């Protein structure tokens, strides 16, 4: 009897140790040494998969400026630290008039953010950009400069729809993440942006397909220009973090 009980307790102990050995905490990945070219993830059976290509697409809020960051840096850090793999793509790799400030030396800087550009200007170039980079996921934050230049909501919505169409010509399975854009410090301009943002869910619903879904990402709510920007328009470190977290939550399951 005692011998049988000892065997039972021994078996339970082995099982418990095995469970503990498999369920211990994972160490956070170091960013150092990770370069865009080295970023790969291995599937079961040792098959090496290429990372998904992610295009940050927009205006100065996407590009950032020399001496300042962009949400792109914080988003990259979140993805790498939490075990996701992505390849940022675009024809640009710097901020406006110089390098973005970023604490990660291995930050993937490629993007398609163009300082002061309106949606119609992006539309005129998106086919060439997409053909040269072939993105799998596109993060669109556009409309701020349209409002500055008194473009109508109808024209901006139509141009966003056409951007999606042209992305699909290159990649019929592209996933589009459409931002409700961040507010600005100017009250009247902010009201116009809010009105434009209210049309994004209907736009997404109209353009989304099973093969190429369009998701709305709320960058507006709880973003405060007085504390989250350095000039009433462009995000500071706090604002970059807020934007990055919302992009991260939206795209992570698609990587």
N, C-alpha and C positions, 0 to 999 in steps of 0.2 A: 504494500500500500504506500509506504513512504517512498519507495523507489519510483512508483508510478507518479506520485505527486511531484517529486523532484524533476522528472522528465517533462511534466506539463509546465512547471514554472520555468524550466530551462528554455522550452520552446517559445513560451510567451516572451521571455527576455530577449531571445534572438530576434523575434518579430518586432519588438519594440525598438531595439537598436537599429534595425533595418529601416524602420519608419523614420526615426530621428535622423539617420544618415541621409535620407532622401529629402527631408523637408526643412533642412536648416536654412537660415536666411542667406539670400544671395548678396554678394558684395556689389556695390554700385560700380558700374564701369567707369574707368578713367577715360577722359577725353583725350589725354595726351597720347600721341601715336596713332590715333584714328585719322586717316585721311580719306577724302571722298573716294579715291581709287581703291583703298583697302577695304572699304565698307562692303561686306558681304555677309550673308547669313546662310547657315547650313541646315538643310531640311533632313528629315529622317533618311537614313541610307547614305549619308555623305554627299548628297547632291547639292552643288553650290548654286544658289540663286542670285541673280542680280537684284539690287535694290530697286524699289519703285522710283520713278523719276517724278519729282515734285517741282512744279513751276510756280514760284511766287510772282504774281502778276498784278501790276498796279501803277501807282504814281509815286510821289515822294515819300508817302507813308510806308510804302514797301521798300523803296530804295534806301532811305536814310541818307545822312549827310556825312561829310568828312568830319571826324572828331566825335560823331554821335553813332549810336547803334541803329539797329532795326529789329523788329520782331523776329527777323529771320535768324539772328544769332541765338536768341533765347529759345526759339522753336527747335533749332538744330540740337542744342544742348539737351533739351528735354527728350528728344527722340533717342539720342545716343545713350544718355544716362539710363533710360528706362528700357533699353534693349531693342529698340526699333531701328530699322535700317532704311535710309532714304538717300537719294541722290538729287540734290537741288540742281535745277537746270535753268538756263537762260543765256542770253547773249551778253549780259553785263556781269561784272563781278566786283564793282566798287560802289561806294556811296556817292552822293553828289559832290563833285570836286575833290574826291579823295577816298581813302579807305574808311570803312566803318570801324568804330571802336568795338571790339569784341574780346572777351576774356579768354576765348578758346582759340589757340593758334591753329587748330585743325578745322575751324568753322568752314563749311562749304558755302562759299560766297556767291555762287552763280544765282542769277535772278533776272526778272524782267520787270523791274520797277523803274519808272521814268519820271524824273522830277518835273512837276507842273503839267504833266500830260492829261488831256481829257480822254474820255472813252472813245471818241471818234478817231483820235490819233492812234490809240492802241489798236483799234479795229483795223486801221489801214495797214498795220504791220504784223498782225498776229499770225497770218498764214505762213509768212517766212520764218518767224520765230519758232512756230510749232513744228514746221518741217525740218528745221535744223536741230531741234532738241527732242521732239517726240515725247512730250510729257504724258505720264499716266494719271497724275493728279494735278489740278490747277487751282491755286488759291487766288481768287479775284477780289481785290479791294479797290473799286473804282467808283467815281461819281462826285468826289469832292470838288475837283477842278471844273467839272461840268457846271456845278452850282455856282462857283465863283464867276464863271463866264456867262451866266444866265442862259445856259442850255435848258431846254424843256425836259421835264421828266419823261415825256413820251419818247424824245429822241435818245435819251440815255438808256432807257429800258430797251428800245429797239436795237441799239448798238450792242448792248450786253447780250441780247439774244443772238445777234449775228456773230459775236465773238465765240459763243458756244458752238454755233453751227460750223464755223471755220476750224475750231479745234477738232471737231468730230470728223472733218474731212481727212485729217492726218491720222487721228486715232479714234475710230468709232466707239471705243470702249472707255474713253476718257471720263474720269470722275471730276466733276466741277464743284468747288466749294465757294459759294457766293456770299460775300460779307454784306451785312448791314453795317455801313461804314461808321467809324468813330465820329463823335460830335466835335465841333469846334467851339472856340470861346465866343465868337460872334453870335448873338442871340438870333438874329434874323436868318443868318446862314444856317445855323443849327436847326431851325424850324424847317427850312427847305430840305436839309439832309434827312431829317426825320420823316418828312413826307415821302421822299424818295425811298427810304428804307422800308416803308410800309408796303411798297409794291414788290419787294423782293420775294416774299413767299409765293405770290401769285405767278411771278415770272418763273420761279423754280418749278412750281407745279406744272406750268404749261410746257416747259422745256425738258423736264426730267423724263427719262425712259428707263426701262429695266436694264438695258445694255449700257447706258451712259447717264447715270443719275446726277441730279443737281441738288446740292444740299445748301441750305441757308445757315450761315454762321453769324450769330448775333455778337457783333463787336461793339454795339452801341450801348447796351444796358450796363450801368454801373461804371462807365468810362467817364471820368471827370476831367475836362480840359485844364482846369486850374491846378490840379495836382498830378495829372497823368501826361502832360505835355510840357515842353520847354518853351513853347512860343504860342500856345493856344491852338496849334494845329498838329504839330509833329510829336509823336510819343517820346517821353523821357524813359528812363530805365523802368520806372513803375508801369508806365503805359505799355512799353514793349513786352513786359512780363505778362500783363493782362491779355494783350493780343495773342502772344505766343501760346498761352494756356488754352485759349478758346480754339485756336487752330489745332493745337495738339489733341484736344478732346474730340474734335470733329474728324480728324484724319487717321488717328492711330489704328483703328480697326481695319482700315483699308490698306495698311502697309504689310 
